[in-house]
Amino acid sequence: MSTGGLIAVTTAAPPVTTGRDAAREAAERELSKPLYHQNDPSPLQRALDRFWDWLGDFFERASGATPGGTLGLLAVVLLAALAIGALWWRLGTPRRTATGAAALFGEAPRTAADHRAAADAHAAAGRWTEAVQERMRAVVRALEERTLLDPRPGRTADEAAAEAAARLPHHAGDLRAAARAFDDVTYGGRTGDPDTYGRLRTLDLTLERATPLLTGPTA
């Protein structure tokens, strides 16, 4: 540069250059500062996002493979839900798997009148499962009190029905149905209902007046 006949020479400093690796490390250090991550989603939110992404992809693939696309897939899901609901309603709430029929009565002996009173109390309170159980016990205990059955500890409802049917053959079907109802609510996970209880109560009252089949030698 010339000024008044004089030439001035200026010397500029060479530019600073940074290596590629060093620049990357510096950028990583800068971006790792909390200032840049204040609005990042939490680990739980990231996991939920991945789950919803996976679920969306799954339904997209399933709808593509199902006739009718998305509507067809929804119809399949609805039918499956209805089938499960129907089975749940038919079989009742699962409780436990029966490994075998247990004794009809507990350890403390009670009369038929005691069992009837307990059954009626349960029925009045809407406890139909317990009402069915107590009414079946009343049926069997009443047969024992009439000496149509020999009192035997450990007898099951099915055994009692089979033995009673031999003395009361006209009521064999009702006795078997009563024993099956007892087993269903006690061991099969079924829930008692007013209709079942009503049938057992009617059977109990009917057997009180039933004439047994006499066996043995006649004079």
C-alpha positions in Angstrom: 0.0 0.0 0.0 1.4 3.4 -1.0 1.0 6.5 1.2 2.7 9.7 0.2 5.3 7.9 -1.8 5.9 5.4 1.0 5.1 1.7 0.7 3.8 0.0 3.8 3.9 -3.7 4.1 1.4 -5.5 6.5 1.8 -9.2 7.5 -1.5 -11.1 8.4 -1.3 -14.1 10.8 -2.0 -17.4 9.1 -5.5 -18.9 9.7 -5.8 -21.4 12.5 -6.7 -24.9 11.3 -8.0 -27.7 13.5 -7.8 -31.4 12.6 -10.9 -33.4 11.8 -10.7 -35.6 14.9 -10.1 -32.7 17.2 -13.0 -30.8 15.7 -15.3 -33.8 16.2 -14.3 -34.2 19.8 -14.8 -30.5 20.5 -18.3 -30.7 19.0 -19.2 -33.8 21.0 -18.0 -32.0 24.2 -20.1 -29.0 23.4 -23.2 -31.0 22.5 -22.9 -33.1 25.7 -23.6 -30.1 27.9 -27.0 -30.2 29.8 -28.0 -27.0 28.1 -28.7 -29.0 24.8 -30.7 -31.8 26.5 -33.2 -30.0 28.6 -36.1 -31.1 26.4 -35.0 -34.6 25.6 -37.6 -37.3 26.3 -37.1 -39.5 29.4 -36.0 -43.1 29.1 -39.6 -44.2 29.8 -40.9 -42.0 27.1 -38.4 -43.3 24.6 -39.3 -46.9 25.5 -43.0 -46.1 25.0 -42.3 -44.4 21.7 -40.5 -47.5 20.5 -43.3 -49.7 21.7 -46.0 -47.7 19.9 -43.8 -47.6 16.8 -43.5 -51.4 17.0 -47.3 -51.8 17.6 -48.1 -49.5 14.6 -45.8 -51.5 12.4 -47.3 -54.8 13.6 -50.9 -53.7 12.8 -49.8 -52.3 9.5 -48.3 -55.6 8.5 -51.3 -57.5 9.9 -53.8 -55.4 8.1 -51.8 -55.9 4.9 -52.0 -59.6 5.3 -55.7 -59.7 6.3 -58.4 -59.8 3.6 -60.2 -56.4 3.8 -57.2 -54.6 5.2 -57.7 -52.6 8.4 -61.4 -53.3 8.5 -60.8 -57.0 8.1 -58.3 -57.0 10.9 -60.7 -55.1 13.2 -63.4 -57.7 12.4 -61.0 -60.5 13.3 -60.1 -58.8 16.6 -63.8 -58.2 17.4 -64.7 -61.8 16.7 -61.9 -63.0 18.9 -63.0 -60.7 21.8 -66.6 -62.0 21.4 -65.4 -65.6 21.5 -63.4 -65.0 24.6 -66.3 -63.2 26.3 -68.7 -66.0 25.4 -66.3 -68.6 26.9 -65.8 -66.5 30.0 -69.6 -66.2 30.5 -70.2 -69.9 29.8 -67.4 -71.3 32.0 -67.5 -68.7 34.7 -64.5 -67.0 36.4 -61.6 -69.4 36.6 -60.8 -70.2 40.2 -58.8 -73.4 40.5 -58.4 -76.6 38.7 -60.1 -79.5 40.4 -57.8 -82.5 41.0 -60.6 -84.7 42.3 -63.9 -84.5 44.1 -63.5 -84.0 47.9 -65.9 -84.9 50.7 -69.4 -83.5 50.7 -69.4 -82.6 54.4 -66.9 -80.9 56.6 -65.7 -82.3 59.9 -68.4 -80.8 62.1 -71.7 -82.8 61.7 -74.8 -80.7 61.0 -78.4 -81.7 60.6 -80.5 -81.4 57.4 -82.4 -78.6 59.0 -79.1 -76.8 59.8 -78.0 -77.0 56.1 -81.4 -75.9 54.9 -81.3 -72.8 57.2 -77.8 -72.0 56.0 -78.9 -72.4 52.3 -81.9 -70.1 52.7 -79.7 -67.5 54.5 -77.2 -67.6 51.6 -80.0 -67.4 49.0 -81.6 -64.4 50.8 -78.2 -62.6 50.6 -77.7 -63.5 47.0 -74.7 -65.8 47.7 -75.9 -68.5 45.2 -72.8 -70.6 45.1 -72.9 -71.1 48.9 -76.7 -71.6 48.7 -76.3 -74.4 46.2 -73.6 -76.1 48.2 -75.7 -76.1 51.5 -78.9 -77.2 49.8 -77.1 -80.3 48.3 -75.7 -81.1 51.7 -79.2 -80.8 53.1 -80.5 -83.3 50.5 -77.9 -85.9 51.4 -78.1 -85.3 55.1 -81.9 -85.7 55.0 -81.5 -89.1 53.1 -79.1 -90.2 55.9 -81.6 -89.1 58.6 -84.3 -91.2 56.8 -81.8 -94.1 56.8 -82.0 -94.2 53.0 -78.3 -93.6 53.0 -75.8 -94.9 55.5 -73.8 -92.1 57.1 -70.3 -92.4 55.7 -67.5 -89.9 56.2 -65.7 -88.8 53.1 -68.6 -89.4 50.8 -68.7 -87.3 47.7 -71.7 -85.7 46.1 -71.5 -88.1 43.1 -71.3 -91.1 45.3 -74.2 -89.9 47.4 -76.3 -89.3 44.2 -75.5 -92.8 42.9 -76.3 -94.6 46.1 -79.5 -92.6 46.6 -80.6 -93.3 43.0 -80.6 -97.0 43.8 -83.3 -96.4 46.5 -85.1 -93.6 44.6 -84.8 -94.6 40.9 -87.5 -92.2 39.8 -85.3 -89.3 41.0 -82.0 -90.7 39.7 -81.7 -88.0 37.0 -82.4 -85.2 39.3 -80.0 -86.5 41.9 -77.2 -86.8 39.3 -77.9 -83.2 38.1 -77.8 -82.0 41.7 -74.4 -83.6 42.3 -73.1 -82.2 39.1 -74.3 -78.7 40.1 -72.5 -79.1 43.4 -69.3 -80.1 41.8 -69.5 -77.3 39.2 -69.7 -74.6 41.8 -67.4 -76.2 44.3 -64.6 -77.5 42.1 -65.2 -76.4 38.6 -65.1 -72.6 39.0 -68.8 -72.1 38.1 -70.9 -69.6 39.9 -74.2 -70.6 41.5 -77.5 -68.9 40.3 -81.1 -68.7 41.4 -82.3 -71.3 38.9 -79.8 -73.9 40.0 -80.6 -73.2 43.6 -84.3 -73.4 42.9 -83.9 -76.9 41.3 -82.0 -78.2 44.3 -84.6 -76.8 46.7 -87.4 -78.4 44.8 -85.6 -81.7 44.8 -85.0 -81.4 48.5 -88.7 -80.9 49.2 -89.7 -83.6 46.8 -87.4 -86.2 48.3 -88.9 -85.6 51.7 -92.2 -87.1 50.4 -90.6 -89.7 48.1 -91.2 -93.4 48.8 -88.1 -95.4 48.5 -87.8 -98.7 46.6 -87.9 -101.5 49.1 -85.3 -104.2 48.7 -84.6 -107.5 50.4 -86.6 -110.6 51.0 -90.4 -110.3 51.5 -92.6 -112.5 53.7 
